[in-house]
Amino acid sequence: MSTIEAALKERIKELTCLYEVSSILVDADPKEHIKTFTAIAQSIKVGFQYPEDTEVVIEQGSIHVATGTILTDKFLSTKIKVFDAVEGFIKVYLNKESLDFLPEEQPLIDNIGIKIGDYLDRVASKQNAARLRQQMEHADRLAIIGELTAGIAHELNTPLANILGFAELLKEDLEENFSVAADLDKIIKNAIFSREVVKKLMFFSRAMPQEKTLVNIVPQVREAMNLLDATFRKENVRYTVTIADEEMLLEVDTVQLTQILFNLTINAIYFSPPDGLVQIKVNQDAETIYLEIIDEGPGLSDEGFEKVFQPFFTTKPTGSGAGLGLSVVHGIVTSHNGSISAKNNEDKGATFKVSLPK
C-alpha cells in the first residue's frame, strides 16, 4: 500500500470515527452516560492508527470508562468542558513505546471532546429547564394550598372555640360523673389538638401577622429549651444546647422563632430512640445566625428528602401529626429571607439547619 493510500485510509477511519461518535450522541440516553462513553471510547480506539495497541480512557464527573489495561505513560489528551468549565477528559494511550501517534489524531480527540461537551451542555440545559418548571409548578400548588388553608383555618376557628368552651363548662357541671368527665376530657384534648393544627395552617398560609424586632435571640432559645425540658424527660430523650455567643442580634418575629425551635425540636424528639441525644446548636458569623437540630433517629428516606418540607407530608402514624410542622418552619424561615436544609448524618440520625440573615 502506498503512503498516499495509507494516509487516505487513516483519514477515512478518522471521519468514520467522528460520524460514529455523532451518531452515538444523537441516540444517547441522558440517564446512561456510562453506556454512551463506553461506546465512544471503543469508537475512538478503532479510529486510531494502531487500534490493537490503543486504549482509551474517558472521565467525566464521577464516571470513568476505559477500553482496557494501560501499559505505558504515552498518551494524547483533551478536555471535556461543560458550560466552559472543565468537567472531564479523554486520554488515548499507546501501549507500545516504539509506536507514535499521527499528527491528525490530536485534532480528532479535540473534536470529540467538543462534541461530548456540547452534548452535556444540552442535557444539563434540559434538566435545568425541567427542574425550573417543577419548581414553578410546586410554587403554584403551594400558593393554592396557602389560599385554601387560610380560608379553612378562619372558618374552623370559631366552631373549635365553641366546642372547647362548652366542653369545659360541661366538665365543671359534671365533675362528679367520672364517666362523662372522662369523655369530656377526650373532647377537650382533641379540640386543643385541632386548634393547634389550625394555628399551624395559619402559620403555613402566613395568615398570622408578623412583627419583626431586633432582639438578642439567646434568651429566646434558652427559654424555648426550658419549656421543652419536660417533653424531653417524658420521652426519655437527652439533649444538649450549645450557644456560641451570649449576644446574637437578629431582626426576627420572636413568636415565629419559637415556633421554628419548637417544631424542629419536637420533630427530633419524636424520631429519637429511648436515651437518644438531641443536639441544639446556635452560632453566627458576621452576616448570618445558624440553628442546627441534630437527632439520632432513623434519618430521612429518599422520599423524605424530596417531600420533607411539603405540607401534609408525614411519616408519623395517623393521629400523630398533620404533616404541617416542617412546612410551617419552611414558610417562616423563607419569610425571614433565610434557608433551611436537611441531611442524614454519617452514623445515624438527621440534621436540620436553619440560616437566618441578620
N, C-alpha and C positions, 0 to 999 in steps of 0.2 A: 504494500500500500504506500503511495507517495505521501510526502509531507503535507501537500495540499489536501489530499483526500482524508488524511488522519485529522488535520485541523478542522476540516468541514464536518467530519463525523463528531468531533467533540462539541462544535457549535450546535449541531442538531441535538446532541444529548442535553446540552445546557438549556436550549429553548424548550425541549420536551419537559425538562425538569420544572422550568418556570410555569409552563402550561399546566402540568400536573398539580403543582402547589396552588395555583389559582383555582383549579377545579376543586381541590380538597377544601379550600377555604370557602368557596361558594356553597358547597354542600354541607359544611361543618355544622354540628350541633353545638350551640353555645355552652351546653352543660357537659360536653365531652371533650375538653381541651386535651386531655392525655391521649385520647384516640386520635385527635387531629394532629397533634405534634408528632406522634409516633409515625403516622403516615407521611408527614412532611420530611421527617428525618430520614426515612427509608428512601424517599424520592431524591433527596439531596445525595445520599450515598451512591445511588445508581447514576446520578448525573455527573459525578466526578470522574476524572481520568482513570483512576485505579480503584474501582468500587470494592474489589475483594480485599484491599488493604486500607480502606477508608472507613472510619467510624464517626458518627455524628452525635453530638450532644445538644439538646435544646433545653434551656431552663427559663421559666417564666413564673415569677411569684414562688409558690410552693411546689410547682410542677417541675419534674425532672424526667426527661426521657433520653435514652441512649440506644444506639443500634448494636452495640457490642462492647468488648473489653478494650480499653485504651492501653497501648503498649509503649507509646513514646510521648514526648512533650512537643512534638512538631504539629502545629495546628494553625488554622486560619480562624478568625472570629469576627463576629459582627454583633451590634447591639440591637435589642428589641425595645423600641420606645412606644409608650402608651401616653397620649396627650403630652408629648415632648419630654416625658420623664422615663429614664432608663428602668425597665422592669424585667429585663432578662437578656439572654444572649444565645447565639448559635455558635458552636465550635465544631470545626471539622478537622479530624486528626488523620495523619498518615502514619500507619503502624510500621513503616519501614523507613529508616533514616536515609537510605540510599535514593528514595524517591522524592520528587519535588512537585509542588503544586503548579498548575498552569496560571499564567497572569490573569486569565479571564475568570478564574474560579473565585477570587475575592469579590469582584463585582456581582457575581452570581449570588453569593450568600448575602451580600449587602442588599440586593434587590428583594430576596426572600425575607430578610429581616424587616424591610419596609412594608412588605405585603402582610406579614403577620401583625405588625404594629397597627396598620390600618384596620385590619380585621378586628383586633382587640379594641380599638377606638370605637368601632361601630357597635360591638357587643356592649361595651360599657355605656355608650350613649343610650342604647335601647333600654338597658337595665335602669339607668338613672331616670329616664322618661317614665318607665313603668312604676318605679318607686315614687316619683313625684305625683303621678296620677293616683296611686294608692293613698298617699298622704292627703291629697286633696279630697278624695272620697271619704277618707276617715274623718277629716275635719268637718266635712258636710254632715256626716252622720252624727258626730258629736254635737254639732250646733243644733240639729233637730232634736236630739235626745235632751240637750240642755233646755230648750224651749218647753218640751213636753214635761220634763221633771219639775221645772219651775212651777208650771201650772198645777201639776199633780200635788206638789208639796203644799202650795197655798190652799188648795181645795181640801186636803186632808187635815190641815192644822186645826180647824175649828171642831170637826167631829171628834178628833182624838182628844182635844182638850175637854170636851163634854164627857166623853167616855171615862177619862181619868178622874175628872172632878166628881161625877155622880157615883163612880165606883168607890172613891174614898169616903164620900158622905154615907153611902150604904154600909160600908165597913164599920163606921163609927156607930151606926144604929144597930148593927147586928154582931157586935163584938162577942156576945155570949154564945152565938150559934157558930160553933167552930167549923162545921162543915161548910156553911155558907161563906164564912170569913175566909176559909182556905181557897174557895173558888174565886172570891173577890180579889184575893192576893194574886191569883193567876191572871185575872183580868187586868189588874193594875200593872203587874210585871210586863205583860205583853203590850199594854198601851204605852208604857215607858219605852220599851224596845222599839215600837213603831214610831214613837216621837223622835227617837234618835235617828232612825232611818230617814225620817222626813228632814231632820236637820242636815244630814249628810247629802240628801238630794238638793237642798237649798245651797249648801256649800258648793256642790258639784256644778249646779246651774248658775252659780255666782249671784244668786238672789239675795244672799246675805250681804249687808253693807260692809265695806272695807274701810278701816280707819288706820292709816299708816302713821306711826310716830317714830322718831329717832330714840331708841332705847338701848340700854345695856342688856343684852339677852341672857347674860349669865344667871341672874336671879330667876329669870323666867324658866330656864332649863332646869335649874335645881328644884324649883317649886313643882314643876311637872313631874319630875322623877320622884319627889316626896309623895305626891298624890298617887303615883303608880306603885309605890313600895308595897302596899297591901296586896295588890294584884300579883306582884312577883312572889310574895310569900305564900299566897293562896295556891298558886300554880307550881310551887316548889321549883322556881327558876331563879338562879343567881344573876346579879348584874353589877357592872362597874360603870362609873361615869368619869370620863377623862375630859377636863376642860383646860385648854392650853393657856388661856389668859383670863385674868379676873375682870377685864373690861373688853367687851366685844360689842361695838356700837353698830346698830343696824336699823334702817328705816323699814319697819315691818308692822303689820297688824298683829298685835300680841295675842289676840284670841285665836287667830288663824295659825300663828306659830305654835301655840299649844296644841292645836288640832293636828298639825304635822307631827309633833313629838308623840302625842297620844296614839295616833293611828299607826305610825311606823313601829312604835314600841309594843303596842298591844298585838300587832301582827307578828312581831318577833317572839313574843311570849307564847302566843298560840301555837306556833310551829316548833317551839323548843322542847327537847325531851326533858324528863324529870332530872333535876340537878344540872340542867344545861346552863350555859352562860350567855347573857346578852350584854354586848358592849355598846355603850353610848359614848361617842367621841365628838367633841366640838373643837374646831380650830379655825384659824383665819390666816389670810395673808393681807397684803395692802388693799386688795380690791374685793375680796370675797370671804364669806363665812361658810364653813363646811360642817354639815351634820352627818355623822355616819352611825347607822344602827346595824350591828353585826350579830347574827344569831348562829346557833349550832344545830339548826333544823335540817330537813331533808334537801333544802335548796330548791331551785326552780327547774321545772321541766322545760323542754323545748317550747311547748305550748304556753307555759307560764311566762317565758321571756317575751313571747310575741304579744301576749294579752294582759300582762300584769297590771298595766295602768288603765285598761279599758273598763268602763263602768259595767257593773253587774257580772263581771267575770270573777269567779271564786272557786277555789279548790276545797273549801270547807264544806262539811255536810249541810244539808238543808236545815235552815233554822239557826245556823251558827254565824251567819253573816249575809249581808245583802250584796256583797261584791262592790261596795262603793268606797270603802276606806282608802284604798290606794289611789283610786281615780280622784277622790277629793283632794288628797295630798298633791297629786299631779296638777290639778287645777289651781290650788293655792300657790304652789311653787311657780307655776307659769305666770300667774297674775302678779307675782313679785319679780318677774323677769329673770327667774332662776331656772335651774335644771335639776332633774332627778334621774338617777340611773340605778340599775340593779345588776348584780353579778353574783355568780356562785363562788364561794371561797375554794381554795385549793384542797383543803382537807374535808371540811363539812360546813354546811350552812350557807347563808347568803348575806350579802352586804347591800344595804340601800344607802346611797349617798346623795345628799341634797346640797346644792351650791346656790347661795343667795348673794347677789351683788350688794355691796354696801351703798 
